[in-house]
Amino acid sequence: NDPFVMHAFGKTTHADVANIEMWSDVNAQFVQSIGKTIDGSKVGLGIRATRFSLYAQNGTIKCF
């Protein structure tokens, strides 16, 4: 999702209050680097992220 959607989602879910950062990856660069993609090209969506969560501390991914 784009940054605007992620911001709204963070507000709606109160993630902002819980100090949870919401990230967007509009060109799928990050999800490609961690192998969490699906190809939605057949329906006009291109490379997209699969559903996943991750845990990071001080910018280091601990698990996903």
HTML snippet that shows the backbone in 3Dmol.js (N, CA, C, O; Angstrom):
<script src="https://3Dmol.org/build/3Dmol-min.js"></script>
<div id="view" style="width:600px;height:400px;position:relative"></div>
<script>
const pdb = `
ATOM      1  N   ASN A   1       0.825  -1.191   0.000  1.00  0.00           N
ATOM      2  CA  ASN A   1       0.000   0.000   0.000  1.00  0.00           C
ATOM      3  C   ASN A   1       0.866   1.251   0.000  1.00  0.00           C
ATOM      4  O   ASN A   1       2.032   1.218   0.395  1.00  0.00           O
ATOM      5  N   ASP A   2       0.286   2.335  -0.443  1.00  0.00           N
ATOM      6  CA  ASP A   2       1.027   3.587  -0.477  1.00  0.00           C
ATOM      7  C   ASP A   2       1.104   4.202   0.922  1.00  0.00           C
ATOM      8  O   ASP A   2       0.384   3.776   1.825  1.00  0.00           O
ATOM      9  N   PRO A   3       1.965   5.193   1.106  1.00  0.00           N
ATOM     10  CA  PRO A   3       2.148   5.795   2.432  1.00  0.00           C
ATOM     11  C   PRO A   3       0.867   6.372   3.032  1.00  0.00           C
ATOM     12  O   PRO A   3       0.701   6.363   4.251  1.00  0.00           O
ATOM     13  N   PHE A   4      -0.031   6.868   2.200  1.00  0.00           N
ATOM     14  CA  PHE A   4      -1.268   7.461   2.700  1.00  0.00           C
ATOM     15  C   PHE A   4      -2.189   6.388   3.286  1.00  0.00           C
ATOM     16  O   PHE A   4      -2.807   6.593   4.331  1.00  0.00           O
ATOM     17  N   VAL A   5      -2.274   5.248   2.607  1.00  0.00           N
ATOM     18  CA  VAL A   5      -3.078   4.136   3.110  1.00  0.00           C
ATOM     19  C   VAL A   5      -2.485   3.607   4.415  1.00  0.00           C
ATOM     20  O   VAL A   5      -3.217   3.336   5.367  1.00  0.00           O
ATOM     21  N   MET A   6      -1.172   3.463   4.458  1.00  0.00           N
ATOM     22  CA  MET A   6      -0.525   2.948   5.662  1.00  0.00           C
ATOM     23  C   MET A   6      -0.716   3.901   6.842  1.00  0.00           C
ATOM     24  O   MET A   6      -0.906   3.458   7.975  1.00  0.00           O
ATOM     25  N   HIS A   7      -0.666   5.190   6.582  1.00  0.00           N
ATOM     26  CA  HIS A   7      -0.886   6.181   7.645  1.00  0.00           C
ATOM     27  C   HIS A   7      -2.317   6.057   8.188  1.00  0.00           C
ATOM     28  O   HIS A   7      -2.530   6.051   9.401  1.00  0.00           O
ATOM     29  N   ALA A   8      -3.288   5.958   7.281  1.00  0.00           N
ATOM     30  CA  ALA A   8      -4.677   5.832   7.704  1.00  0.00           C
ATOM     31  C   ALA A   8      -4.906   4.526   8.459  1.00  0.00           C
ATOM     32  O   ALA A   8      -5.631   4.502   9.454  1.00  0.00           O
ATOM     33  N   PHE A   9      -4.291   3.442   7.992  1.00  0.00           N
ATOM     34  CA  PHE A   9      -4.428   2.153   8.659  1.00  0.00           C
ATOM     35  C   PHE A   9      -3.835   2.219  10.066  1.00  0.00           C
ATOM     36  O   PHE A   9      -4.414   1.682  11.010  1.00  0.00           O
ATOM     37  N   GLY A  10      -2.689   2.874  10.206  1.00  0.00           N
ATOM     38  CA  GLY A  10      -2.068   3.048  11.518  1.00  0.00           C
ATOM     39  C   GLY A  10      -2.940   3.831  12.477  1.00  0.00           C
ATOM     40  O   GLY A  10      -3.025   3.501  13.660  1.00  0.00           O
ATOM     41  N   LYS A  11      -3.594   4.875  11.968  1.00  0.00           N
ATOM     42  CA  LYS A  11      -4.506   5.667  12.803  1.00  0.00           C
ATOM     43  C   LYS A  11      -5.729   4.848  13.204  1.00  0.00           C
ATOM     44  O   LYS A  11      -6.133   4.858  14.366  1.00  0.00           O
ATOM     45  N   THR A  12      -6.313   4.144  12.248  1.00  0.00           N
ATOM     46  CA  THR A  12      -7.528   3.359  12.498  1.00  0.00           C
ATOM     47  C   THR A  12      -7.291   2.250  13.511  1.00  0.00           C
ATOM     48  O   THR A  12      -8.148   1.977  14.352  1.00  0.00           O
ATOM     49  N   THR A  13      -6.139   1.616  13.433  1.00  0.00           N
ATOM     50  CA  THR A  13      -5.835   0.490  14.324  1.00  0.00           C
ATOM     51  C   THR A  13      -5.126   0.924  15.601  1.00  0.00           C
ATOM     52  O   THR A  13      -4.813   0.096  16.456  1.00  0.00           O
ATOM     53  N   HIS A  14      -4.874   2.223  15.727  1.00  0.00           N
ATOM     54  CA  HIS A  14      -4.160   2.799  16.872  1.00  0.00           C
ATOM     55  C   HIS A  14      -2.712   2.298  16.974  1.00  0.00           C
ATOM     56  O   HIS A  14      -2.115   2.315  18.050  1.00  0.00           O
ATOM     57  N   ALA A  15      -2.164   1.857  15.851  1.00  0.00           N
ATOM     58  CA  ALA A  15      -0.764   1.438  15.830  1.00  0.00           C
ATOM     59  C   ALA A  15       0.140   2.620  16.169  1.00  0.00           C
ATOM     60  O   ALA A  15       1.186   2.452  16.796  1.00  0.00           O
ATOM     61  N   ASP A  16      -0.272   3.811  15.752  1.00  0.00           N
ATOM     62  CA  ASP A  16       0.535   5.004  16.038  1.00  0.00           C
ATOM     63  C   ASP A  16       0.653   5.236  17.538  1.00  0.00           C
ATOM     64  O   ASP A  16       1.710   5.651  18.013  1.00  0.00           O
ATOM     65  N   VAL A  17      -0.402   4.977  18.285  1.00  0.00           N
ATOM     66  CA  VAL A  17      -0.390   5.148  19.739  1.00  0.00           C
ATOM     67  C   VAL A  17       0.499   4.090  20.399  1.00  0.00           C
ATOM     68  O   VAL A  17       1.134   4.351  21.422  1.00  0.00           O
ATOM     69  N   ALA A  18       0.538   2.900  19.806  1.00  0.00           N
ATOM     70  CA  ALA A  18       1.340   1.798  20.342  1.00  0.00           C
ATOM     71  C   ALA A  18       2.795   1.866  19.863  1.00  0.00           C
ATOM     72  O   ALA A  18       3.582   0.958  20.128  1.00  0.00           O
ATOM     73  N   ASN A  19       3.145   2.945  19.160  1.00  0.00           N
ATOM     74  CA  ASN A  19       4.502   3.145  18.651  1.00  0.00           C
ATOM     75  C   ASN A  19       4.910   2.054  17.651  1.00  0.00           C
ATOM     76  O   ASN A  19       6.071   1.646  17.606  1.00  0.00           O
ATOM     77  N   ILE A  20       3.939   1.585  16.848  1.00  0.00           N
ATOM     78  CA  ILE A  20       4.206   0.627  15.788  1.00  0.00           C
ATOM     79  C   ILE A  20       4.331   1.395  14.484  1.00  0.00           C
ATOM     80  O   ILE A  20       3.426   2.142  14.113  1.00  0.00           O
ATOM     81  N   GLU A  21       5.437   1.219  13.792  1.00  0.00           N
ATOM     82  CA  GLU A  21       5.659   1.915  12.534  1.00  0.00           C
ATOM     83  C   GLU A  21       4.979   1.169  11.394  1.00  0.00           C
ATOM     84  O   GLU A  21       5.057  -0.057  11.306  1.00  0.00           O
ATOM     85  N   MET A  22       4.317   1.914  10.529  1.00  0.00           N
ATOM     86  CA  MET A  22       3.664   1.356   9.351  1.00  0.00           C
ATOM     87  C   MET A  22       4.502   1.755   8.142  1.00  0.00           C
ATOM     88  O   MET A  22       4.743   2.942   7.920  1.00  0.00           O
ATOM     89  N   TRP A  23       4.939   0.795   7.376  1.00  0.00           N
ATOM     90  CA  TRP A  23       5.798   1.060   6.214  1.00  0.00           C
ATOM     91  C   TRP A  23       5.065   0.773   4.924  1.00  0.00           C
ATOM     92  O   TRP A  23       4.191  -0.093   4.880  1.00  0.00           O
ATOM     93  N   SER A  24       5.411   1.485   3.884  1.00  0.00           N
ATOM     94  CA  SER A  24       4.922   1.149   2.548  1.00  0.00           C
ATOM     95  C   SER A  24       6.127   0.768   1.697  1.00  0.00           C
ATOM     96  O   SER A  24       7.248   1.217   1.941  1.00  0.00           O
ATOM     97  N   ASP A  25       5.879  -0.051   0.715  1.00  0.00           N
ATOM     98  CA  ASP A  25       6.934  -0.548  -0.178  1.00  0.00           C
ATOM     99  C   ASP A  25       6.359  -0.533  -1.591  1.00  0.00           C
ATOM    100  O   ASP A  25       6.134  -1.581  -2.195  1.00  0.00           O
ATOM    101  N   VAL A  26       6.124   0.677  -2.108  1.00  0.00           N
ATOM    102  CA  VAL A  26       5.356   0.836  -3.341  1.00  0.00           C
ATOM    103  C   VAL A  26       5.975   0.157  -4.557  1.00  0.00           C
ATOM    104  O   VAL A  26       5.244  -0.211  -5.477  1.00  0.00           O
ATOM    105  N   ASN A  27       7.284  -0.023  -4.596  1.00  0.00           N
ATOM    106  CA  ASN A  27       7.898  -0.701  -5.740  1.00  0.00           C
ATOM    107  C   ASN A  27       8.327  -2.136  -5.415  1.00  0.00           C
ATOM    108  O   ASN A  27       9.017  -2.774  -6.211  1.00  0.00           O
ATOM    109  N   ALA A  28       7.922  -2.636  -4.257  1.00  0.00           N
ATOM    110  CA  ALA A  28       8.172  -4.021  -3.813  1.00  0.00           C
ATOM    111  C   ALA A  28       9.655  -4.351  -3.646  1.00  0.00           C
ATOM    112  O   ALA A  28      10.021  -5.526  -3.621  1.00  0.00           O
ATOM    113  N   GLN A  29      10.493  -3.361  -3.533  1.00  0.00           N
ATOM    114  CA  GLN A  29      11.940  -3.601  -3.382  1.00  0.00           C
ATOM    115  C   GLN A  29      12.251  -4.368  -2.100  1.00  0.00           C
ATOM    116  O   GLN A  29      13.040  -5.313  -2.118  1.00  0.00           O
ATOM    117  N   PHE A  30      11.643  -3.972  -1.001  1.00  0.00           N
ATOM    118  CA  PHE A  30      11.918  -4.632   0.272  1.00  0.00           C
ATOM    119  C   PHE A  30      11.407  -6.069   0.279  1.00  0.00           C
ATOM    120  O   PHE A  30      12.139  -6.990   0.641  1.00  0.00           O
ATOM    121  N   VAL A  31      10.133  -6.264  -0.125  1.00  0.00           N
ATOM    122  CA  VAL A  31       9.568  -7.614  -0.077  1.00  0.00           C
ATOM    123  C   VAL A  31      10.266  -8.566  -1.047  1.00  0.00           C
ATOM    124  O   VAL A  31      10.345  -9.767  -0.787  1.00  0.00           O
ATOM    125  N   GLN A  32      10.769  -8.041  -2.155  1.00  0.00           N
ATOM    126  CA  GLN A  32      11.552  -8.889  -3.057  1.00  0.00           C
ATOM    127  C   GLN A  32      12.837  -9.331  -2.371  1.00  0.00           C
ATOM    128  O   GLN A  32      13.274 -10.468  -2.551  1.00  0.00           O
ATOM    129  N   SER A  33      13.443  -8.450  -1.591  1.00  0.00           N
ATOM    130  CA  SER A  33      14.709  -8.784  -0.932  1.00  0.00           C
ATOM    131  C   SER A  33      14.548  -9.839   0.158  1.00  0.00           C
ATOM    132  O   SER A  33      15.508 -10.529   0.500  1.00  0.00           O
ATOM    133  N   ILE A  34      13.329  -9.969   0.712  1.00  0.00           N
ATOM    134  CA  ILE A  34      13.105 -10.988   1.737  1.00  0.00           C
ATOM    135  C   ILE A  34      12.279 -12.168   1.224  1.00  0.00           C
ATOM    136  O   ILE A  34      11.906 -13.051   1.997  1.00  0.00           O
ATOM    137  N   GLY A  35      11.996 -12.180  -0.079  1.00  0.00           N
ATOM    138  CA  GLY A  35      11.310 -13.306  -0.689  1.00  0.00           C
ATOM    139  C   GLY A  35       9.840 -13.442  -0.342  1.00  0.00           C
ATOM    140  O   GLY A  35       9.320 -14.556  -0.280  1.00  0.00           O
ATOM    141  N   LYS A  36       9.168 -12.330  -0.115  1.00  0.00           N
ATOM    142  CA  LYS A  36       7.747 -12.360   0.271  1.00  0.00           C
ATOM    143  C   LYS A  36       6.885 -11.704  -0.807  1.00  0.00           C
ATOM    144  O   LYS A  36       6.179 -10.733  -0.533  1.00  0.00           O
ATOM    145  N   THR A  37       6.941 -12.235  -2.037  1.00  0.00           N
ATOM    146  CA  THR A  37       6.182 -11.640  -3.131  1.00  0.00           C
ATOM    147  C   THR A  37       5.278 -12.664  -3.810  1.00  0.00           C
ATOM    148  O   THR A  37       5.488 -13.874  -3.731  1.00  0.00           O
ATOM    149  N   ILE A  38       4.263 -12.123  -4.480  1.00  0.00           N
ATOM    150  CA  ILE A  38       3.430 -12.892  -5.406  1.00  0.00           C
ATOM    151  C   ILE A  38       3.361 -12.088  -6.695  1.00  0.00           C
ATOM    152  O   ILE A  38       3.526 -10.868  -6.687  1.00  0.00           O
ATOM    153  N   ASP A  39       3.117 -12.774  -7.791  1.00  0.00           N
ATOM    154  CA  ASP A  39       3.022 -12.099  -9.088  1.00  0.00           C
ATOM    155  C   ASP A  39       1.552 -11.950  -9.458  1.00  0.00           C
ATOM    156  O   ASP A  39       0.877 -12.927  -9.781  1.00  0.00           O
ATOM    157  N   GLY A  40       1.072 -10.725  -9.405  1.00  0.00           N
ATOM    158  CA  GLY A  40      -0.312 -10.437  -9.761  1.00  0.00           C
ATOM    159  C   GLY A  40      -0.448  -9.852 -11.148  1.00  0.00           C
ATOM    160  O   GLY A  40      -1.458  -9.220 -11.457  1.00  0.00           O
ATOM    161  N   SER A  41       0.562 -10.053 -11.998  1.00  0.00           N
ATOM    162  CA  SER A  41       0.568  -9.463 -13.338  1.00  0.00           C
ATOM    163  C   SER A  41      -0.617  -9.900 -14.189  1.00  0.00           C
ATOM    164  O   SER A  41      -1.117  -9.116 -14.997  1.00  0.00           O
ATOM    165  N   LYS A  42      -1.070 -11.124 -14.023  1.00  0.00           N
ATOM    166  CA  LYS A  42      -2.184 -11.630 -14.844  1.00  0.00           C
ATOM    167  C   LYS A  42      -3.471 -10.851 -14.613  1.00  0.00           C
ATOM    168  O   LYS A  42      -4.352 -10.843 -15.472  1.00  0.00           O
ATOM    169  N   VAL A  43      -3.589 -10.202 -13.471  1.00  0.00           N
ATOM    170  CA  VAL A  43      -4.784  -9.403 -13.184  1.00  0.00           C
ATOM    171  C   VAL A  43      -4.448  -7.912 -13.065  1.00  0.00           C
ATOM    172  O   VAL A  43      -5.221  -7.138 -12.501  1.00  0.00           O
ATOM    173  N   GLY A  44      -3.286  -7.518 -13.603  1.00  0.00           N
ATOM    174  CA  GLY A  44      -2.920  -6.104 -13.663  1.00  0.00           C
ATOM    175  C   GLY A  44      -2.328  -5.513 -12.400  1.00  0.00           C
ATOM    176  O   GLY A  44      -2.272  -4.291 -12.261  1.00  0.00           O
ATOM    177  N   LEU A  45      -1.884  -6.352 -11.475  1.00  0.00           N
ATOM    178  CA  LEU A  45      -1.359  -5.821 -10.206  1.00  0.00           C
ATOM    179  C   LEU A  45       0.156  -5.817 -10.114  1.00  0.00           C
ATOM    180  O   LEU A  45       0.710  -5.127  -9.259  1.00  0.00           O
ATOM    181  N   GLY A  46       0.843  -6.565 -10.967  1.00  0.00           N
ATOM    182  CA  GLY A  46       2.303  -6.620 -10.909  1.00  0.00           C
ATOM    183  C   GLY A  46       2.789  -7.406  -9.701  1.00  0.00           C
ATOM    184  O   GLY A  46       2.051  -8.213  -9.136  1.00  0.00           O
ATOM    185  N   ILE A  47       4.026  -7.167  -9.314  1.00  0.00           N
ATOM    186  CA  ILE A  47       4.616  -7.843  -8.158  1.00  0.00           C
ATOM    187  C   ILE A  47       4.063  -7.207  -6.892  1.00  0.00           C
ATOM    188  O   ILE A  47       4.107  -5.988  -6.730  1.00  0.00           O
ATOM    189  N   ARG A  48       3.547  -8.032  -6.003  1.00  0.00           N
ATOM    190  CA  ARG A  48       2.935  -7.559  -4.759  1.00  0.00           C
ATOM    191  C   ARG A  48       3.511  -8.310  -3.572  1.00  0.00           C
ATOM    192  O   ARG A  48       4.131  -9.360  -3.738  1.00  0.00           O
ATOM    193  N   ALA A  49       3.312  -7.784  -2.396  1.00  0.00           N
ATOM    194  CA  ALA A  49       3.750  -8.452  -1.166  1.00  0.00           C
ATOM    195  C   ALA A  49       2.714  -9.490  -0.742  1.00  0.00           C
ATOM    196  O   ALA A  49       1.510  -9.270  -0.867  1.00  0.00           O
ATOM    197  N   THR A  50       3.201 -10.620  -0.239  1.00  0.00           N
ATOM    198  CA  THR A  50       2.318 -11.568   0.423  1.00  0.00           C
ATOM    199  C   THR A  50       2.018 -11.023   1.811  1.00  0.00           C
ATOM    200  O   THR A  50       2.655 -10.065   2.250  1.00  0.00           O
ATOM    201  N   ARG A  51       1.078 -11.609   2.492  1.00  0.00           N
ATOM    202  CA  ARG A  51       0.788 -11.198   3.870  1.00  0.00           C
ATOM    203  C   ARG A  51       1.879 -11.740   4.780  1.00  0.00           C
ATOM    204  O   ARG A  51       2.207 -12.926   4.735  1.00  0.00           O
ATOM    205  N   PHE A  52       2.430 -10.876   5.594  1.00  0.00           N
ATOM    206  CA  PHE A  52       3.448 -11.300   6.546  1.00  0.00           C
ATOM    207  C   PHE A  52       3.569 -10.252   7.633  1.00  0.00           C
ATOM    208  O   PHE A  52       3.087  -9.128   7.490  1.00  0.00           O
ATOM    209  N   SER A  53       4.206 -10.626   8.699  1.00  0.00           N
ATOM    210  CA  SER A  53       4.559  -9.664   9.745  1.00  0.00           C
ATOM    211  C   SER A  53       6.034  -9.860  10.036  1.00  0.00           C
ATOM    212  O   SER A  53       6.615 -10.895   9.708  1.00  0.00           O
ATOM    213  N   LEU A  54       6.619  -8.870  10.645  1.00  0.00           N
ATOM    214  CA  LEU A  54       8.015  -9.010  11.060  1.00  0.00           C
ATOM    215  C   LEU A  54       8.227  -8.296  12.372  1.00  0.00           C
ATOM    216  O   LEU A  54       7.471  -7.400  12.745  1.00  0.00           O
ATOM    217  N   TYR A  55       9.251  -8.703  13.053  1.00  0.00           N
ATOM    218  CA  TYR A  55       9.634  -8.077  14.314  1.00  0.00           C
ATOM    219  C   TYR A  55      11.041  -7.535  14.134  1.00  0.00           C
ATOM    220  O   TYR A  55      11.947  -8.264  13.731  1.00  0.00           O
ATOM    221  N   ALA A  56      11.222  -6.252  14.434  1.00  0.00           N
ATOM    222  CA  ALA A  56      12.537  -5.621  14.309  1.00  0.00           C
ATOM    223  C   ALA A  56      12.845  -4.844  15.571  1.00  0.00           C
ATOM    224  O   ALA A  56      11.953  -4.300  16.223  1.00  0.00           O
ATOM    225  N   GLN A  57      14.126  -4.804  15.902  1.00  0.00           N
ATOM    226  CA  GLN A  57      14.615  -3.995  17.016  1.00  0.00           C
ATOM    227  C   GLN A  57      15.712  -3.107  16.485  1.00  0.00           C
ATOM    228  O   GLN A  57      16.674  -3.585  15.884  1.00  0.00           O
ATOM    229  N   ASN A  58      15.571  -1.809  16.707  1.00  0.00           N
ATOM    230  CA  ASN A  58      16.576  -0.833  16.298  1.00  0.00           C
ATOM    231  C   ASN A  58      16.994  -1.008  14.838  1.00  0.00           C
ATOM    232  O   ASN A  58      18.175  -0.915  14.506  1.00  0.00           O
ATOM    233  N   GLY A  59      16.004  -1.266  13.966  1.00  0.00           N
ATOM    234  CA  GLY A  59      16.265  -1.373  12.544  1.00  0.00           C
ATOM    235  C   GLY A  59      16.792  -2.716  12.072  1.00  0.00           C
ATOM    236  O   GLY A  59      17.103  -2.867  10.890  1.00  0.00           O
ATOM    237  N   THR A  60      16.901  -3.693  12.959  1.00  0.00           N
ATOM    238  CA  THR A  60      17.362  -5.018  12.586  1.00  0.00           C
ATOM    239  C   THR A  60      16.197  -5.997  12.665  1.00  0.00           C
ATOM    240  O   THR A  60      15.551  -6.107  13.707  1.00  0.00           O
ATOM    241  N   ILE A  61      15.924  -6.708  11.573  1.00  0.00           N
ATOM    242  CA  ILE A  61      14.845  -7.678  11.553  1.00  0.00           C
ATOM    243  C   ILE A  61      15.271  -8.897  12.380  1.00  0.00           C
ATOM    244  O   ILE A  61      16.298  -9.521  12.109  1.00  0.00           O
ATOM    245  N   LYS A  62      14.471  -9.215  13.378  1.00  0.00           N
ATOM    246  CA  LYS A  62      14.753 -10.360  14.245  1.00  0.00           C
ATOM    247  C   LYS A  62      14.071 -11.623  13.740  1.00  0.00           C
ATOM    248  O   LYS A  62      14.647 -12.710  13.799  1.00  0.00           O
ATOM    249  N   CYS A  63      12.837 -11.483  13.239  1.00  0.00           N
ATOM    250  CA  CYS A  63      12.129 -12.640  12.665  1.00  0.00           C
ATOM    251  C   CYS A  63      10.991 -12.133  11.799  1.00  0.00           C
ATOM    252  O   CYS A  63      10.506 -11.016  11.981  1.00  0.00           O
ATOM    253  N   PHE A  64      10.570 -12.968  10.848  1.00  0.00           N
ATOM    254  CA  PHE A  64       9.407 -12.687  10.011  1.00  0.00           C
ATOM    255  C   PHE A  64       8.829 -13.975   9.517  1.00  0.00           C
ATOM    256  O   PHE A  64       7.836 -13.967   8.789  1.00  0.00           O
TER     257      PHE A  64
END
`;
const viewer = $3Dmol.createViewer("view");
viewer.addModel(pdb, "pdb");
viewer.setStyle({}, {cartoon: {color: "spectrum"}});
viewer.zoomTo();
viewer.render();
</script>
